[in-house]
Amino acid sequence: MTHTLEIKTLKVRDIIEDYRSGRLVIPEFQREYVWKKSRAPHLIDSIYRSFPISALLLWSSDSDVRSRRRDPRPVRSRSVSWLIDGQQRVITLSRILSGDEGIEVVFNPDEDAFRLANAATRKDRNWIPVSEILDDELYRQLRKALPDGLRGERREAKLENVRRLMQYEIPAVHMREFSFDQAVEAFTRINTLGVKLKTEDIASARIAAKHTGFIADEVAPFVAELKGEGFSRLNVMHLFRACAFVALPDGRSRTPLHELSRSEVANAWSATKRATKEAMALVRNEFGLVNMDILWSGALLVPVIALCASRGVRDRDPRGVAGWLAMAALLHRYSTSSETALDQDLRACRSDDPIGKLLTNVRRDAGAFGAIANDFKGALNDKGALFAAYIACRHRGLRDLFSGSPILLQANVDRHHILPRAQFEESKRANADAVANIAFISGEVNRNIGAASPDVYLKKLKRETLESQCIPFDPSLWDVDKAEEFWSARRILLGGFQWLLARDVAGTSDTSVNGPLGFVP
């Protein structure tokens, strides 16, 4: 049968009803829901003012297709329409109108404006949840509470305009009798509200097209599990790269998973999941980190997963792996040309001396091996330096800045400004957000110091606690007026101990890095 494109408009009310009832379904090859909550008020405001929003793309077919989401459950009927483009808008609208899953949008009829609900709007009765305005019974109660006179009439008119949101018509293009592969291809070519598809979205779509059910039944649940354990920076693409390595450990070039057989992918994925768990355990054991809040990039774990998958426990050298990971993070191993660098490191994982080759790759591309004081000169957005600072302190026997207790496998390793931001002049306050100004504390510790002067609270701490946090002992530096001198002294301490760790690690494998390692006091 010849495929056709049907152009039509759909009311918001019907779209939401079809989505919630399972007649409008997110296909397996779609991306995850990624919109930030801040987009919700803008979307609802555009509809409220009758501004156009992008069209939806639907697809109907007899093909065997799996849904991306388990809830709502698709109906078993030929009337199901698959949502190729528009998932972010449809799910956002559904959550706004029901006020659930953390997206509560409120409306102020006097200001004629929408906002995300917060503590201030919840105390102000002029801000009304959109979900209440759209609920018939709750709306009747709202109307009864309106003030008399012209002000009440104006407010009611605004509220009625909000209720007309449900009648807003969104354009839709319905693909009929197109094949599954054509639907996937349409998805990969489309931008959603100007946000280009990520590489991982396209890869997922292609794998879903080749191996039905793999993304929905295997990948999505495992990614959700990792996120729940605090490893959200390890994304789908990282796992696919590790899985491809496991599938073809001796391969010289990358082979996308959608080019492999279903059995090859299934076997490799099972091994990848196991190796990922072992890599997470290595991070926890070697660094005392339960999650990835400090580890700056999930790409850093790909070679670790590859090593865990390809080598037995006795052959892994966890301390050597940890040393490479720390230096790779500090030297921003995957910040530029990340695919090339990752290819190099996965090839190193295939060698007889993987740690030595990995260390050589770091030194060759960074021009040096080891940390220097200037490596810790950046701001807090330099996650690699922040992670290395944590490792440097951990190497000294990291103790909580307030309690003095060792920080071991804490559920939440938090950051604390040694020189409090509040004590800096407002124009210089941003300078306090420097890696050299950050100490590490456990999330459970009661932080009563607040903005106390450092020359007061640091004097109360034991010397071993200060030493473990690489904080200079000189009290004359514990002053915001001496901030630059304090940070310079602390950077030297951070660089010094990171250098010792790097030298010890390097000596276990690649003898070419046993010389001076770049420490400049």
Secondary structure, 3 states (H helix, E strand, C coil): CCCEEEEEEEEHHHHHHHHHHCCEECECCCCCCCCCCCHHHHHHHHHHCCCCCCCEEEEECCCCCCECCCCCCCCCCCCCEEEEECHHHHHHHHHHHHCCCCCCEEEECCCCEEEECCHHHHHCCCCEEHHHHHCHHHHHHHHHCCCCHHHHHHHHHHHHHHHHHHHCEEEEEEEECCCHHHHHHHHHHCCECCECCCHHHHHHHHHHHHCCCHHHHHHHHHHHHHHHCCCCCCCHHHHHHHHHHHHCCCCCCCCCHHHCCHHHHHHHHHHHHHHHHHHHHHHHHHHCECCCCCCCCHHHHHHHHHHHHHCCHHHCCHHHHHHHHHHHHHCCCCCCCHHHHHHHHHHHHCCCCHHHHHHHHHHHHHCCCCCCHHHHCCECCCHHHHHHHHHHHHHCCCECCCCCCECCCECCEEEEECCCHHHCCHHHHHHHCEHHHEEEEECCCCCCCCCCCHHHHHHHCCHHHHHHCCCCCCHHHCCHHHHHHHHHHHHHHHHHHHHHHHHHHHCCCCHHHCCCCCCCC
